[in-house]
Amino acid sequence: MKKILVLFVAFLMPLALLGQDDKIVRAGIDASVDCFLSTNHKILPSYGIGARVRLGRPDQWVNLVSGLRYIYGTSLSGFQIPILVNVNLLKGRQVSGYLGGGYEFDFIGTYWGCMKIQAGLAARHLDFRVFYKPYQGDIGAGVTYYF
């Protein structure tokens, strides 16, 4: 039991030290718009709102992002769970530019989600991104405010 406790403390100590200046885990609220491109060249918008959690800071190389959002519109409506990895390629003092990707799971009928590619700007409390989902023919944009 003592060995497990020592390993547990040894694992948590570096995380606690990383969080001294700034939180390493942030929760936030998210809003987005998805524009589905139909076969007759119409744009069918869907709007999303939800909650996100980011593991990592904008000054670190890699951030993990997940959450839960509800999307509603003419093309698609229901809950989605994104699981994404962002790589901060341009790191500044206040803002970083990233490329990322992952998968967005959902439970809408027989559709189980799709791959998502994104690019954006991240700051301590704000994240703005544009994204593309190749399977759906969906381009969109989103913004997240982290507390």
C-alpha positions in Angstrom: 0.0 0.0 0.0 2.9 2.4 0.8 4.4 1.8 -2.6 1.1 2.6 -4.3 0.8 5.8 -2.3 4.4 6.8 -3.1 3.8 6.2 -6.8 0.5 8.1 -6.7 2.2 11.2 -5.0 5.2 10.9 -7.4 2.8 11.1 -10.3 0.7 14.0 -8.9 3.6 16.2 -7.8 4.8 17.2 -11.3 1.2 17.9 -12.3 0.7 20.1 -9.3 4.0 22.0 -10.0 2.9 22.5 -13.7 -0.3 24.1 -12.5 1.4 26.7 -10.2 1.4 29.5 -12.8 -1.7 28.4 -14.7 -4.2 25.7 -14.6 -3.3 22.6 -16.6 -6.9 21.5 -16.9 -9.6 24.0 -17.9 -13.3 23.6 -18.4 -15.3 25.9 -20.6 -18.4 26.6 -22.6 -18.5 26.1 -26.4 -20.6 27.4 -29.3 -20.2 26.3 -32.9 -21.8 26.3 -36.3 -21.5 23.4 -38.8 -22.2 24.0 -42.5 -23.2 20.8 -44.3 -22.7 21.0 -48.0 -25.6 19.3 -49.8 -25.6 17.7 -53.2 -27.6 20.5 -54.7 -25.1 23.1 -53.5 -27.2 24.4 -50.6 -25.6 25.1 -47.3 -27.5 23.5 -44.4 -26.4 25.0 -41.1 -26.5 23.3 -37.7 -25.7 25.1 -34.4 -24.0 23.5 -31.4 -23.6 24.4 -27.8 -21.8 22.5 -25.1 -19.0 22.1 -22.6 -15.3 21.4 -23.2 -12.3 20.4 -21.1 -8.7 21.1 -22.2 -5.8 19.3 -20.8 -2.7 21.4 -21.3 -1.9 25.1 -21.7 -1.4 27.1 -24.9 2.3 27.4 -24.3 2.7 23.6 -24.3 3.3 21.6 -27.5 0.3 19.3 -27.2 -3.3 19.8 -25.7 -6.0 17.2 -25.4 -9.6 18.4 -25.8 -12.9 16.6 -25.1 -16.4 17.5 -24.1 -20.0 17.1 -24.8 -22.1 19.2 -27.2 -25.6 19.3 -28.5 -26.0 20.1 -32.2 -29.3 21.0 -33.8 -30.3 21.9 -37.3 -32.0 20.7 -40.5 -29.2 18.2 -41.3 -28.2 16.8 -38.0 -29.5 17.0 -34.4 -28.2 15.3 -31.2 -25.4 14.8 -28.8 -21.7 14.6 -29.8 -18.5 13.8 -27.9 -15.3 15.2 -29.5 -11.9 13.7 -28.6 -9.2 15.8 -30.2 -5.4 16.4 -30.0 -4.1 19.9 -30.8 -0.4 20.5 -31.6 0.6 24.1 -30.9 2.9 24.9 -33.9 3.1 28.7 -33.3 3.6 29.5 -29.7 3.5 33.1 -28.5 3.4 34.6 -25.0 -0.4 35.1 -25.0 -1.7 33.2 -28.1 -0.8 30.0 -29.9 -1.7 28.7 -33.3 -2.5 25.0 -33.6 -3.4 22.2 -36.0 -5.4 19.3 -34.6 -7.6 16.4 -35.3 -9.5 13.5 -33.8 -12.9 11.9 -33.8 -16.3 13.2 -32.9 -18.6 10.5 -31.6 -22.3 10.9 -31.7 -25.4 8.8 -31.0 -27.8 10.1 -33.6 -29.7 7.2 -35.3 -27.2 4.8 -37.0 -24.5 7.5 -37.5 -21.6 7.0 -35.0 -19.5 10.0 -35.8 -16.5 10.9 -38.0 -13.0 12.2 -38.2 -12.5 15.9 -37.6 -9.5 18.1 -38.7 -9.1 21.6 -37.2 -6.9 24.7 -37.0 -7.2 27.5 -34.6 -5.9 30.0 -32.1 -5.7 29.3 -28.4 -5.2 31.6 -25.4 -5.6 31.1 -21.7 -9.3 31.6 -21.7 -10.3 31.6 -25.3 -10.1 29.2 -28.2 -11.2 29.9 -31.8 -11.1 27.2 -34.5 -12.3 26.3 -37.9 -12.8 22.6 -38.8 -13.6 20.1 -41.5 -15.3 16.7 -41.3 -14.5 14.9 -44.6 -17.1 12.1 -44.1 -20.0 14.6 -43.8 -18.8 17.3 -46.1 -19.0 19.6 -43.1 -17.0 22.8 -42.6 -17.5 25.0 -39.6 -16.2 27.2 -36.9 -16.4 27.3 -33.1 -15.3 29.3 -30.1 -14.8 28.1 -26.5 -14.4 30.3 -23.4 -12.4 28.5 -20.7 -12.8 29.5 -17.0 
